[in-house]
Amino acid sequence: THLPLNKHASRSLPTGKIIAGYSTGCSGQEDMILQEAERGVNLLIWSFINLRVDPVSKKQDFGFSINTTCIAAVAQELTRRGLPTSHLISIGGGGAPHPH
């Protein structure tokens, strides 16, 4: 999965209090995520990108288990609703593999 990034876009954390929400998925959870943003969540942490060893090249890389199209749609809807929200992506998790 490839996330198109605008190299000229400014990225920052919210100013003031940070109220973070953690999501282990997006598809099917859009309404809940939007409701939490309306309640004040201003930092969304999406999971997971996992470290892995590519089975063909044997090089370390990242494996995506998140739906980036869904995340982009949620981000656009948050902007449309005027809900200032920053986004982070969690790499790995408690039981995630750690390739050597």
C-alpha positions in Angstrom: 0.0 0.0 0.0 1.3 3.5 -0.9 0.3 6.6 0.9 0.6 9.7 -1.4 2.2 12.5 0.6 2.3 16.1 -0.3 5.9 17.1 0.4 4.8 20.7 1.0 2.1 19.9 3.5 2.7 20.9 7.1 2.3 18.2 9.8 1.9 18.9 13.5 0.3 17.7 16.7 -2.7 19.5 18.0 -2.0 22.5 20.2 -3.2 22.5 23.8 -4.6 19.3 25.3 -4.2 16.1 23.3 -7.0 13.6 23.5 -5.9 10.5 21.7 -7.9 7.7 20.2 -6.4 4.4 19.1 -7.9 2.4 16.3 -7.1 -1.1 15.2 -9.0 -0.7 12.0 -10.9 1.7 9.9 -13.3 -0.3 7.6 -16.7 -0.5 9.4 -15.6 1.8 12.2 -15.8 5.1 10.4 -19.0 6.3 12.2 -17.5 5.5 15.6 -14.2 7.2 14.8 -16.1 10.3 13.6 -18.3 10.3 16.7 -15.2 10.2 18.9 -13.7 13.1 17.1 -16.9 15.1 17.6 -16.5 14.3 21.4 -13.0 15.8 21.4 -10.5 13.2 20.2 -8.0 15.3 18.3 -5.2 12.7 17.7 -6.0 9.4 16.0 -3.4 6.6 16.2 -4.0 4.0 13.5 -2.5 0.5 13.7 -0.6 -1.4 12.5 2.3 -1.2 10.2 4.5 -4.2 11.0 8.2 -4.7 10.6 8.8 -7.9 8.6 11.3 -9.6 6.4 10.2 -9.7 2.7 10.0 -13.4 1.8 11.5 -12.9 -1.7 14.2 -10.3 -1.2 14.9 -11.3 2.4 15.2 -7.6 3.2 13.5 -5.9 6.1 10.5 -3.8 5.2 7.1 -2.8 6.4 3.9 -4.8 6.0 0.6 -2.8 6.0 -2.5 -4.2 7.7 -4.4 -1.0 7.6 -6.9 0.3 5.0 -5.3 3.5 3.8 -8.2 4.3 1.5 -10.5 4.2 4.5 -8.2 6.3 6.6 -7.9 8.9 3.8 -11.8 9.1 3.6 -12.1 9.5 7.3 -9.5 12.3 7.3 -11.3 14.1 4.5 -14.6 13.8 6.4 -13.0 15.2 9.6 -11.7 18.1 7.6 -15.1 18.6 5.9 -16.7 18.7 9.4 -14.2 21.2 10.7 -12.8 18.8 13.3 -9.0 19.5 13.6 -7.4 16.1 14.0 -3.8 14.8 13.7 -3.0 11.3 12.6 -0.2 8.9 13.6 0.4 5.3 12.5 1.6 2.8 15.1 4.4 0.5 14.0 4.2 -2.9 15.5 2.4 -3.9 18.6 2.9 -6.0 21.8 2.9 -9.3 19.9 4.4 -8.0 16.6 7.3 -9.8 15.1 10.8 -8.2 15.4 12.9 -9.4 12.4 16.6 -9.7 12.9 
